[in-house]
Each structure stands twice: as C-alpha cells, then as structure tokens.
Amino acid sequence: MIKKLMYIELKTGYSDDGPAWIGYVKTSKTKKTIYFNDHAFQKSNGEYSNYIDIESGDEYWISGLKKQESNRHWAGHGKIMIDRRAVNEYLILIEEKELPLNLFKVVDIEDKFPIDRINGLLNSKK
C-alpha cells in the first residue's frame, strides 16, 4: 500500500462546490483503488469525476496536489478541509509560510482505511 497526500472532492449532488479534503490516502499498487476517511474509491470515467465510491456509488474527483493554483475547479467555491497533520507538508509544497484560512479549514481526519471490508465486499460479488 502506498500512503500519500491527495485532494478529494465529492461531485455527486454538488457539481464544483462539494465538500473537499486534503488528506492522507492509501492506494493500491495500481492506484485503481484509493482508501480515505473510511471510504474506498475505484477509478472511473465519469464526466466530472474520476473515482466512484465503491459502497455508495457517489462520484468524486481525486487528484494529486497542485502547487501553483487552487485544487478546486475554477468554478468551485467553499473551504477545503485539510488534515491538521498535513498542513506543514502542504505549506512546503505550495512554498508558503501560512495556510490561507479563507480557503482552508484545518480539521482532524482519522486514518480509517477500510481495506479488509472492501476486499470482502468485492470478493463476495464474484
């Protein structure tokens, strides 16, 4: 499993204004499955999304972090929730000294990666 910092945004029901997070994810070796905040996502080819929640079917945009511009779509609004543990790493990436609190809300995101639960679910569908 690969653990890295990524941007996650819910698209279903929100267009470009859905809840968004910057936090630590675990990925499968192929990056076809991403685990974050007790959810599991698989690669998809949605019109405005690139991953789908395996259990709920909700569509998400998940990507690496942008260094020079907002991670949100240009038409998107709303604060991005960032894991408290990720703030320093993110500040280094964007080459800033302080997090712009008008764009971000610092939150605690628990490491909950439902690998066993999802593997059981996927294996039961076969």
N, C-alpha and C positions, 0 to 999 in steps of 0.2 A: 504494500500500500504506500502511496505517495501522499504526503501531507504538505499542503501549500496554502497560501493566502489567495483568495479569489473574490470576485464580485458576483453576487447572486441577486436577481430581481424577479419578483413574481409578476407575470404578464397577464395570466388569466383574470379577467374581470377588471383590469386596471389600465390596459394599454401601456403608456410610458410613465405612469405615476404610481406604480405598485410599490409595496414595501420592498426595501433593498437593504442588503447587508454586505459588509466586507468582513470576512471571517475565514477561519481555517477550515479547510475541507480535507477529506481523504478521497483519493481517486483509485480506481483500479489501474493496473499497469497500462491498459489500453486507453484510459481516460474516457471510456464509454459509460462508466458508472461513476457518479460523484456522490459522496455522502456529506451531509451538512445538517446540523441542528435537528437531529432525529428524522431526517428525510433522506431519501435516495432518489437520484435522478439518472435517467438514461438519455443518451444522445438522441435527438430527434431532428426532423427537418420542418419545423413549424414556420409559418410566415413571419412571425415576430419573435419567435423563441428558438432556442437551440437545444433545450433539455425539457424532459417531461418527468413529473413526479411519478414514480413507479406505482405508488399506492393510491394517490388521489386523482391522477390524470391532469393536474394543473400544469400549465406551461410556464417555463422560466427562461430567463436569459442568464447564462453563467459564462463568465469570461475571466481572463487574467486582468490584472490591474493596469489602468492607463497611467502613464507618468505625467503627461503634459496637459490633460484635459479631464473634464468630469467623466466618471464612469457611467453616469446616466445618459440615456439617449438625449439628443439636443432638445427634444420637445418635452422631456420629462421634468417633473418637479418633485419636491419632497426631500426631506433629510435622509441620508444614508446612515443606517445603523452600523457602527464599526465596533468590533470586538475590542474591549479595553486592552487585551494582550497584544493586539495587532497595531496599535497606534504608532509605536516607535518605528516598527518596520515600515509602515506606510509612509510616515514622515520622511524617512530616509529615501524611499522610492521616489517621492514627489519633490524631494530636495527642499523641504520647508521645515521651519522650526516649531510651528504651532499648527494644530488642526483648525481649519476654519469652521467654527461651531455653528455658523449659519447654514452650512451644508451637511454637517455630520452630527450624529448623536452617539456618544460613547455608551456602550451597553456591555453587559456580561453575557457572553454566549457560551453555553456549556458544550463541551466536547461530547456529543452524542452521535455516534456513527453506527447506524442500525445494520451492520453488515450481516450478522447471523440471521436476523429477522427477514431481511430482504432475500438472502440466499435461500432460506426456507420457502418463502413465498414464490420465488421464481422457479425453484425446483418442483414445487407442488403443481405448477401449471403445465409441466412437461408431460 
